[in-house]
Structure formats: structure tokens, C-alpha cells
Amino acid sequence: MQEKAKVFVQAVASGNVSALHMYIQAKYLNEVTAQIIEGLKAPAYTEAEQYNAGERVILGVDFDTRKGSERLDYEADPEYARLKEQLKEREALLKQAVKVKGKVIDETTGEMVPSVPVMVNPSSLVITFRK
């Protein structure tokens, strides 16, 4: 797969293809592939379960099945919900402190809430396909 990907990247690097055109085509293929995978996930899982352990190879690709894992539902705990709400309130105070470029006072506790550093996400190219 890496070698095939390199061919496309090198075509752009050599100036034979527009980087933007290639990027849009790759995003399109990614969207189509994601929809195909989503549509085939359940029947492929069912089919995969029919193979014995030593026979789980198709087209030179090993595959296996795994049962879903259990997760705790923290939201069902009232104390967790209360703490989560407090966290949201604290985030709002911190955002306000950053907005005013200084400290703000928490009116419920009298605490001076300092401004925190701002982390910047990398820039990205957004592709939207017309339907």
C-alpha cells in the first residue's frame, strides 16, 4: 500500500499532477470507501465468523473477529454528572479569562481564575462534495 501511495505523492512532487486535484480525488475515494466499509461491516463480520482459526486468510490478508467491549456508563452516576457540570462551568470561566486577557473572579467562590495558554490546532484543508 505504501508503494502505491508513494506513486501518487511522487506524481505531485514531480509536477505532473496538481496537489489540490490529487488531494480532492483522494478525499473522494476516502469518502466512497468509508461508505462501502460501513455498508459491508456487519455482513463481512458474520461471514468472517464462519471461518476456522487457521483459515482466516483471504487475498493474502489475515483477518479475525473480536467481540465488542463493555464500557461503564459514567453518566448514570449523579456525582459524576455533578462533577462534569462543574467542569463545564470551570471551562467557561477559563474561556472568559482568556477572552479578557487576564484574570476573572469566580462569583460563587471569590477565586481569581487565571488565563490559561491557548493551544492552536494545525491548519487544514476542508473538502465538501456537492450532492
C-alpha positions in Angstrom: 0.0 0.0 0.0 2.8 2.4 0.9 4.4 1.9 -2.5 1.1 2.7 -4.3 0.7 5.8 -2.2 4.2 6.9 -3.0 3.4 6.8 -6.7 0.7 9.4 -6.3 2.8 11.6 -4.0 5.7 11.5 -6.4 3.5 12.4 -9.3 2.6 15.6 -7.4 6.2 16.2 -6.3 7.4 15.9 -9.9 4.9 18.5 -11.1 2.9 16.1 -13.3 -0.3 16.5 -11.2 -1.8 19.3 -9.2 -1.5 18.7 -5.4 -5.0 20.1 -4.9 -6.6 17.9 -7.6 -4.9 14.8 -6.2 -5.9 15.7 -2.7 -9.6 16.2 -3.7 -9.6 12.8 -5.6 -8.0 11.1 -2.6 -10.6 12.6 -0.2 -13.4 11.5 -2.6 -12.0 7.9 -2.7 -11.8 8.0 1.1 -15.5 9.1 1.4 -16.6 6.4 -1.0 -14.5 3.8 0.7 -15.9 4.8 4.2 -19.4 4.3 2.9 -18.6 0.9 1.4 -16.9 -0.2 4.6 -19.9 0.9 6.7 -22.3 -0.9 4.5 -20.3 -4.1 4.5 -19.1 -4.2 8.1 -22.0 -6.3 9.5 -22.3 -8.9 6.7 -18.5 -9.2 6.5 -18.3 -9.8 10.3 -21.0 -12.5 10.0 -19.1 -14.2 7.1 -15.8 -13.9 8.9 -17.2 -15.8 11.9 -17.8 -18.8 9.7 -14.0 -19.3 9.1 -12.0 -21.5 11.4 -9.0 -20.0 13.2 -6.4 -21.4 10.8 -8.3 -20.5 7.7 -8.7 -16.7 8.3 -6.7 -15.5 5.3 -8.2 -14.0 2.1 -6.3 -12.3 -0.7 -3.2 -12.7 1.4 -4.8 -10.7 4.2 -5.1 -12.2 7.7 -8.4 -11.4 9.5 -10.0 -12.1 12.8 -13.2 -11.2 14.7 -13.4 -9.6 18.1 -16.4 -9.1 20.3 -17.3 -5.6 21.4 -16.0 -4.5 24.7 -18.0 -3.3 27.7 -17.8 0.3 28.9 -19.0 1.9 32.1 -21.9 4.3 31.8 -20.5 7.1 33.9 -23.4 9.4 33.0 -25.7 7.2 35.2 -23.9 8.3 38.3 -25.3 11.5 39.8 -22.0 12.5 41.3 -20.2 12.1 38.0 -22.8 14.2 36.3 -22.4 16.9 39.0 -18.6 17.0 38.6 -19.0 17.1 34.8 -21.2 20.1 35.1 -18.7 21.8 37.5 -16.0 21.1 34.9 -18.1 22.8 32.2 -18.6 25.8 34.5 -14.8 26.0 35.1 -14.1 25.8 31.4 -16.5 28.7 30.8 -14.6 30.8 33.4 -11.2 29.9 31.8 -12.5 30.9 28.4 -13.7 34.2 29.8 -10.3 34.8 31.4 -8.6 34.2 28.1 -11.1 36.5 26.3 -10.3 39.4 28.6 -6.5 38.5 28.6 -6.3 38.5 32.4 -7.9 37.1 35.5 -11.6 36.8 36.2 -13.4 36.3 39.5 -15.5 33.2 40.2 -18.6 34.9 41.7 -19.6 31.7 43.6 -16.2 31.2 45.3 -14.4 34.6 45.0 -11.5 32.8 43.5 -9.3 34.6 40.9 -9.3 32.5 37.8 -6.2 33.0 35.7 -5.9 33.0 32.0 -4.5 29.7 30.5 -2.3 29.2 27.5 -4.1 28.8 24.1 -3.2 25.7 22.1 -3.5 26.1 18.3 -4.7 23.3 16.1 -2.9 22.9 12.8 -4.5 24.5 9.7 -6.4 22.1 7.5 -8.0 22.0 4.0 -11.7 21.3 4.1 -13.2 19.5 1.2 -17.0 19.4 0.7 -18.5 17.3 -2.0 -21.7 18.5 -3.7 -24.5 16.1 -3.6 
